[in-house]
């Protein structure tokens, strides 16, 4: 059992050497190790804080981007609406002007047609009158070529005048 249970001297020297090692480590290594750990902990905490701030900034930027995007969409929709209204008003105005111009042209064409019709009728009457006079002249020349025919015509004309 001696192998399982250590002797008093061995335990004493182990505690003494452990105490010396702890003293040396505490005197020379413990403070730098703790300072390094503290420094590393502060660095990690600083990185976590920076990441948290960056995340908050990203959320703020994203909400600002969404707001700006929504405003841009609203402005785009408003511009499109105004452009459509302007297009519709321009088309309506052009149609109105075209209808007025078409009506004016129709009225002008009707007046021109009436004027030309009256001119043609007047010219036709003049030609009919001229032809009638020419025919009457030829007939009278034919009828009045002899003296007997002239006397008979005069007599019939006088008879007609007395009857009326």
HELIX and SHEET records of a PDB file:
HELIX    1   1 UNK A    8  UNK A   24  1                                  17    
HELIX    2   2 UNK A   25  UNK A   30  3                                   6    
HELIX    3   3 UNK A   31  UNK A  143  1                                 113    
HELIX    4   4 UNK A  147  UNK A  163  1                                  17    
END                                                                             
